[in-house]
Amino acid sequence: MKKIIVLSTLFIALLFTNNTYAHIWRVNNNPGVVADFTTVQAAHDAAVAGDTIHVEQGSYGALTMTKPLVVIGSGYFLSGVNSNTGLQANSAAESTISSITFNAGSANSFVTGCTISYTYIYSSNITLKRNYFVYYLYLYANANNLNINGNYFYYSITQGGSPQTGLSITNNIFSAYGVGLDAATTGTFENNTMAGGSLNVYNFQIDNNILNGVSFTPNNSVYFNNISSSANIGSANGNIPSVTMVNNVFVASGTSDGQYQLKAGSPAIATGYGGVDMGAFGNVNPYKLSGIPSVPTIYSLTVPPTGTTNINVTISTKSNN
């Protein structure tokens, strides 16, 4: 059983690595599992630029990054109430990191599939894709050209300093709070779904979003083809105001993130700019349930009882682009 898990993990991580000679490090602190490291920081410290760290299910403390690395977790909302079942063979836990700090030297890092409490970004060209941000994501000066795509936020994106330029905030779900950035920060806010809080940005392109119970002030931003539960976006430029969301837009039932999918006949279907669906599940890089990383995963594993002479193992896999 353990040999099977090791091989499948390495197979997944290999597919995520562009550099043929980059090393893959396993992090796992579960009893009985042999891995390279039991903390994600130790894996980072041993790695060199371009390496991949596969963070398996468990809780691994804080991570301070000073190198460009790929960090892959298992996804979130995999078990328990309001979870998405059948996405990982091992759904007992999430890949949890208490905080990540991107310091100088970490530019061009990529983090996906992790559950992160606090995030602090002091570097540029960081990609955060398909993660669960439990609390705040803080931006500081030099946090330019960030790609924040397909994540689930409970709290918000905010600033510990500025300016930032070239932010791309796309296809995220903001379940309770929102986004607050100052006038020195620029970027794109596109195909997000917000279920409360506020959208307070300046000089942004804001399009194809679903704003349910959201306080919105334009602040010199260009906004078009959004749908809102209030009248605050007006009806010009393809915007659709004053829509009752629960009954008309969302399926409004099911899992923590699946409830924000569009129901049949939703006015957000095909009414985004360019004819795409509005919200997190629309456009070319849609939100993926549970933040499953965009690599093949094993979602079912059947192993005969210990002591069986002939071992027939059944493995079911799927792609997650």
Secondary structure, 3 states (H helix, E strand, C coil): CHHHHHHHHHHHHHHCCCCCCCCEEEECCCCCCCCCECCHHHHHHHCCCCCEEEECCEECCEEEECCCCEEECCCCCCCCCCCCCCCCCCCCCCEEEEEEEECCCCCCCEEECCEEEEEEECCCCCEEECCEECCCEEECCCCCCCEEECCEECCCEEECCCCCCCEEEECCEECCCCEECCCCCCEEEECCEECCCEEECCCEEEECCEECCCEEECCCCEEECCEECCCCCCCCCCCECCCCHHHHCECCCCCCCHHHCECCCCCCCCCCHHHCCCCCCCCCCCCCHHHCCCCCEEEEEECCCCCCCCCCCEEEEECCC
